[in-house]
Every structure is written in structure tokens, then in C-alpha cells.
Amino acid sequence: MTVSLNQTLSSDQTPWAGLFPMDAVTPITAVHLGIECRGEVVRAARWSAAFGQASGEESHFKIVLLQGRPKLGLPKIADPKIAVCVPSSRPGRHAQQIIGEITADKQAAYLTRRDVDAAAINSALREWQDDLVNLLIEEESSRFSKDDIFVKHEPEPVLSDIYNGTDTLQWMENPADWLLARRYPSLPLDTHSLSQPVCEDDVGKLFSSIFGQAGAGDDLLCSLGPALGLS
């Protein structure tokens, strides 16, 4: 089967591409008060009213990442577990230029992959690509930090607390932490004493330990029991 160069190279060169594919739902987790909570990031080119609706009881938070500002009014949020990140504008000429250079570098690496000096060429191209990606992250940070994150009830999160640093994954973990802290400000458990987060998979094992089922060890009960009020 023949694969064209255009098929080999992704058209989505934004800093989000490797983490959150366009027009897709990506599951993520966040730890809040010692409990691992499941959520999702929805990245989309344009706003849809369905994004403002709850995803289901199994999802504790949802973050919608729009690539462009809606033309027909601002997002309407129906659920307090949802945050919609809206940039101030569409990517500017500088960002498009950087994306074009990244694409050109990837094309050059693809075309020279069998060259006798391919290793040296690719090493230089990778370094240049890293520099370009960092510039693109700065552009995206600037776009998103100049506008709002929409939620159901005010106040909204402080943008400088969300888009902090150059880690784009952390940019999504920050609003997840904010949503969870607002929805669950406290728990009737002493989870602060836990040495590791409680995960969903731990629940079944914990019950097995409590009821002394065959094959269940007491390690999990010993580590989680005191925080859960179990002696």
C-alpha cells in the first residue's frame, strides 16, 4: 500500500495535537483530596450546544477546548462540572507561519530519511522543531490567556492560574483541579493522610480485603483503612 506524504504528516500541528486530537473526546484523570477522579477533554474547531451538557455520572469533570471563538454568541453551560476554554481569536499570521515551518521541517526529515547524513540532518531538524514548538506554545498561551474560561456559575477561574508555564497538559489539569475543588470542597474522610491516591480499581480490592475474601491481602486495607474510618 502506498502512503502519500500528506497522509504521513498530520495536518494538526498545534501544541495540543499529540495530547488531544481534534473533534474527539480524550479521557484524563485528576487527583483531588486524595481521590483519583475521571474526566474528559473535548477539543473542537467550533462550538456545539452538546458540549455544554453533562457527559454522565462516570465523568467528574469535562473541559471543552475550542480552537476558535464562537461567532454566534458565547457558550451556554448547563452543568457545573464543565469548563469551556475559549481563545481571544483564531491563530494569527505568526502562528500560521510557525506551523508552516514545522510542517516544512517534517517534510524535510521525511524526504531525507535515507540520506547518508540523515542522522545529522534529522538531529538538527529536531532541535529546530523543538524551538518552533515552544514558540507555538507561547502563541497558544497568549491566545487563551487573553479571554475567558466559561463555567455555569461565577466566579470563573483566574486565567493566570490556568495557563501557567509551557506544559499544555498542565493547562488542562489546572481547570480540572479548579472544577473538582469547587464541586467537592471537602470530603467526610481524612484523605490527606493517604500516601497515594485512591483509584477506581482499588474499590473492589478494598471490599475484598474488608470481607476477607479468598486471595485478598490486607495491604490496601492497612493503607486506606484509617483514612476511611476503618480500624
URQUIMO-V560411 format. One record per pair of residues at least 24 apart in sequence whose ideal C-beta (glycine too) atoms are under 7 Angstrom apart, sorted by sequence separation. I is the first residue (numbers start at 1). J is the second residue. D is the distance in Angstrom with one decimal. If there is no record, write none. Layout:
BEGIN
((I | J | D) (I | J | D))
END
This chain:
BEGIN
((37 | 61 | 6.9) (41 | 65 | 6.1) (52 | 76 | 5.3) (105 | 129 | 5.1) (52 | 77 | 4.8) (53 | 78 | 5.4) (54 | 79 | 4.1) (52 | 78 | 5.0) (53 | 79 | 6.5) (149 | 175 | 6.2) (198 | 224 | 6.3) (16 | 43 | 6.0) (54 | 81 | 6.4) (102 | 129 | 5.9) (47 | 75 | 5.7) (195 | 223 | 6.4) (137 | 166 | 5.1) (52 | 82 | 6.3) (102 | 132 | 5.0) (194 | 224 | 6.9) (101 | 132 | 5.6) (102 | 133 | 6.9) (137 | 168 | 6.4) (134 | 166 | 6.6) (51 | 84 | 6.8) (193 | 226 | 6.5) (194 | 227 | 5.3) (98 | 132 | 5.4) (193 | 227 | 5.3) (191 | 227 | 5.3) (98 | 135 | 5.4) (99 | 136 | 6.8) (190 | 227 | 4.9) (98 | 136 | 4.9) (189 | 227 | 5.6) (189 | 228 | 5.9) (95 | 136 | 6.3) (98 | 139 | 6.8) (95 | 139 | 4.4) (20 | 65 | 6.4) (94 | 139 | 6.3) (16 | 65 | 6.7) (89 | 143 | 6.3) (88 | 143 | 5.7) (87 | 143 | 4.0) (87 | 144 | 4.9) (88 | 146 | 4.0) (85 | 144 | 6.0) (88 | 147 | 4.2) (87 | 147 | 5.9) (86 | 147 | 5.4) (86 | 148 | 6.1) (85 | 149 | 5.3) (86 | 150 | 6.5) (84 | 149 | 6.8) (83 | 149 | 5.3) (84 | 150 | 4.4) (83 | 151 | 5.3) (82 | 152 | 6.9) (80 | 152 | 4.6) (77 | 150 | 5.7) (79 | 152 | 6.3) (80 | 153 | 6.3) (77 | 151 | 5.9) (78 | 152 | 7.0) (75 | 150 | 5.0) (77 | 152 | 4.5) (74 | 150 | 6.5) (13 | 99 | 4.4) (13 | 102 | 5.0) (13 | 103 | 6.0) (85 | 175 | 7.0) (83 | 175 | 4.6) (9 | 103 | 6.6) (83 | 179 | 5.7) (9 | 106 | 5.3) (9 | 107 | 6.6) (81 | 179 | 6.1) (9 | 110 | 7.0) (5 | 107 | 6.6) (8 | 110 | 6.4) (81 | 183 | 6.3) (80 | 183 | 6.1) (5 | 110 | 6.2) (63 | 172 | 5.6) (63 | 175 | 5.4) (63 | 176 | 6.3) (61 | 176 | 5.2) (15 | 133 | 6.4) (61 | 179 | 4.4) (61 | 180 | 6.1) (60 | 180 | 6.5) (15 | 136 | 5.6) (14 | 136 | 6.9) (15 | 137 | 4.6) (15 | 140 | 5.5) (14 | 140 | 6.7) (41 | 172 | 5.3) (39 | 176 | 5.6) (30 | 173 | 5.8) (37 | 180 | 5.9) (28 | 172 | 6.5) (32 | 177 | 6.6) (30 | 176 | 4.0) (30 | 177 | 5.9) (28 | 176 | 6.9) (32 | 180 | 3.9) (19 | 168 | 6.3) (32 | 181 | 6.6) (19 | 169 | 5.7) (30 | 180 | 6.1) (33 | 184 | 6.8) (16 | 168 | 6.0) (32 | 184 | 6.4) (15 | 168 | 4.8) (33 | 187 | 5.2) (35 | 191 | 6.3) (34 | 191 | 3.1) (33 | 191 | 4.9) (34 | 192 | 6.5) (34 | 194 | 4.3) (36 | 197 | 4.5) (35 | 197 | 6.5) (36 | 198 | 6.4) (34 | 197 | 5.8) (35 | 198 | 5.1) (36 | 199 | 4.6) (34 | 198 | 6.1) (36 | 200 | 6.8) (31 | 197 | 4.5))
END
